[in-house]
Amino acid sequence: MIFESRDVSKPIPEVSLARWFRAAIEPFAAHTALVDGPSGRSYTYRQVLDLSASVANALVARGVRPGDRVALVCPNVPEVAFVYHGVIAAGAVAMMVNPLSTPGELAKYFAVGKPSLVVTLSMFAEGIRAADPAIAMVAIDGTPGLGALLGMSTTPPDVDVAPDALAVMPYSSGTTGFPKGVMLTQRNIIAQCLSLDAATGGDVVITGAHLIAVLPFFHIYGIMAFLTFGMVRRATIVTMPRFDLAQYLELARTYEVPQLHVVPPILLALAKYPGELGLPKLRTALAGAAPLGAELAAEFTRRSGAQVFQVYGMTEVAGATHMGASTPPRNKPGSIGALIPAAQARLVSTETGGDVPLGERGEIWVRGPFVMAGYFENPEATAETIDAEGWLHTGDIGYVDADGDFFVVDRVKELIKYKGLQVAPAELEAVLIQHDAVADVAVYPYPDEEAGEIPKAAVVVKPGHTVTADALIEFVQARVSPQKRVRAIKFVDQIPKSASGKILRRMLVAADI
């Protein structure tokens, strides 16, 4: 059975993302677009239009051509918006990379994406140089800072960009393995924005309101909610380079935000805040990137008076496919909600490959105009994820009720969600197995109240060797970015595996409960 959205989608115009975005924000050019939370510096939408066009002209003058990748290795600062939209206006591809990546991880990202230029902040320059000493790089802070990426004209360059050309390339682990470049086209991003705009369950972004952008810009949530759809909705984006609970609450109070965009660990921190939240203007909190329990949602509503609703999706669909309702009676705690406009879904048995009856569990498959073009230069992984009929196999197990609302209950895929960020077990296993004392290893998710899940490793020690858990944790820590660190070690005699040699992670999870 194919499930359809109960809302009607809008027609997708055959234009480039840059032209569509520019036309969308020009009517409110005088409105404040961006505020740096820590310092208060701000920019209007007119400056977004002018500075992004100037960046585009500078990139063209540097020899950046349509289809080239420009890597943005930056935390959440306002200037990222100019570069992001400037890259797209130049016809190039905004390649979004976690700035906390280690040099080894950066080297892998650059090997996959082959960027012609890296844009960053000076504090990350040393790590980028260590990853690739020859790569062209511009730091947009300090001297000359952003000026090094500004051209003479504020009129966008005249470049021919087809709707099916690539626009953005964030990274995703897919179902397993090292992160792969997700090819999102101009049409993918526009379609996602139009579907979010047409959804009737609740506002993803409240038009004209202040919006705190603490979820990272390199993540698809940050790309869509803040850098793209949030700006189309005339929001004032208040940026935070990192999450600090006290500062987050201070900004939410100062700007009287009516809506929070969070991942479950942030919601937990707010629900457990020892004092008064002091957010009288708060109406809703939209949670995504990781599963949210009904109990936590209810506790936050009790503390704040704000209704919590969920959004479900993945990088490979340019954001969301499902969204909950923000108001009763359609709001269902624990549900990821109904399909957004233009999205389709199936629930498929992992045993038979056929559709399961209403109310029974199956793998969620999705289809729509926002499904990625594929993984960059990786047709094998693309074919494993998207079938011949265009269905993207999410790897999540769920069911749908009689109202058309979906619930996620398990995962087929092996990803660990640490504070909403993807961690691939295979990547950490490849690091740990390099240790002289490790004979075999398996990494699996372990429940954690604050993070949702943490990476835990079951380790078999080589005969004649000794090693402590702390030593192995430090070994991994030196080689991966913060969210990927192994947080716990369990020493075992053997790793459970199938006859074909596949690690049986579910047995490790079950043994630890």
Buried (B, 14 or more C-beta within 10 A) or exposed (E): EEBEBBBEBBEBEEBBBBBBBBEBBEEBBEBBBBBBBEEEEBBBBBBBBBBBBBBBBBBBEBEBEBEBBBBBBBBBBBBBBBBBBBBBBBBBBBBBBBBBBBBBBBBBBBEBBBBBBBBBBEEBBEBBBEBBEEBBBBBBEEEEBBEBBBBEBBEBBEBEBBBEBBBBBBBBBBBBBBBBBBBBBBBBBBBBBBBBBBBBBBBBBBEEBBBBBBBBBBBBBBBBBBBBBBBBBBBBBBBBBEBBEEBBBEBBBEBEBBBBBBBBBBBBBBBBBEEEBEBEBBBBBBBBBBBBBEEBBBBBBEBBEBBBBBBBBBBBBBBBBBBBBBEEEBBBBBBBBBBBBBBBBBBBBEEEEEBBEEEEBBBBBBBBBBBBBBBBEBEEBBEBBBEEEEBBBBBBBBBBEEEBBBBBEEBEBBBBBBBBBBBBBBBBBBBBEEBEBBBBBBBBBBEBEEBBBBBBBBBBBEEEEEBEBEEBBEBBBEBBBEBBBBBBBBEBEEBBEEEEEEBBBEBBBEEBE
